[in-house]
């Protein structure tokens, strides 16, 4: 592996660690973790006390040929519905090493509009 790629991976890992140092999901307020790839977006609600994923959603199951940002909004709404069905109304948003911009922001705002509180 090239040293440039290794350096980028180290920077991302440090950024994610820095973000997660202050974030810890509990049963009352779990962590909403977002993972973004080049094509897809994934979201999970995690209880860090038990180390359990409570629910998850992604755009891989969508059949519509929409833009990436629109799919992120759909995933955010779906995630909020699934989380509210569990009886959880508040979550801690974990963007990982991603910036709060674009698809990550669209997912978060759609989840807020659907009723989740951050």
N, C-alpha and C positions, 0 to 999 in steps of 0.2 A: 504494500500500500504506500502510496505517495505521502510524503511528510505534510503536504498541504491538506490532504483529506484527513489525516490524523489530527492536525491542528484544528480543523473545523469541528471534528467530532469532540475534541476536548473542550472547545469553546461552548458547544451546545450542551454538553454534559454539565459543565460548570454553571451555565445559565439555568438549566433545569434544577440543579441542586440548590442554587441560590433561591429560586422561586419556591421550591418545596420545603425549604428550611422553616418557613413561617406558616406553612399550610399543613393542617392535620385534620382529617375527616373523622367525625364521631357519629354515633347513632342518631343524635338529634340534628346534626349538621354535617352530612357527609361531603366528600370532595367530588366535584364534577370535573373530571379530567378530560382534556381534549387532545387528540392525536390527529395530525394532519399529514397526509402523504401528497404526492404530486397529483393523484387522481381522486382520492377519497378522503373522507373525514370521519372520525370515530369519536364517540363520547361514552364515558362510563361514570357511574355514580359509585363511589367506593367508601366503605367504612374502614378506616385505617386502624381502629381499635381492634377489630376482629380480623382484618386483612381479607375482607370479602367484597366482591363486586355485587352491588345490589341490583343494578340493571345496566343495560348497555344499548346503544343504538349506533347505526352507521348508515351511510348512503349506498352501501353495496347492494342492499335489497330493493332499492328504488328502481322502477322500470322506466321512469320518465327520462327523457334526454334533455335535461335542463342544464343551466350553467352551474359552476361549482359553488358560487355564493348562494344561489337559490336552493341547491341541495343542502347546504350547510344550515340554512334557515329551516328547512323541513326537518332535518335531524334535531335541531334545537327544540322545535315544537314537540316532536315525538319524544325526545328525552324528558321534557318537562311533564308531558302527560304520563309517562311511565313512572316518573319520580313522584308526582302527586298521587298517583294510584297507590303507591306504597305508604302514603301518609306523611311524606316528607315535604315540607314547604320551603325550607331554607337549605342552601348548599354553599360551599366554598368553591369558587371558580379557580381551577388549576389550568393555566395555559401551558405549563411545561416550559419548553424552551422557545415556543412560538411567541411572536409578538402579538399584542392585542390589536389586530388589524385584519382587514379583509374577511376571510372565511371564519376565522376564530371569533372575531367580533360579531359577525352575522349570526353565528350559532348562539353566542351568549345573549344577544339582544332578543332573538326569537324565543329563547327559553324564558327570559324575563317577561316578555309580552304574554307568554302562555301561562304565567302565574308563579314561576319560581322566584325566590328572593335570594340575592347574592349579598 
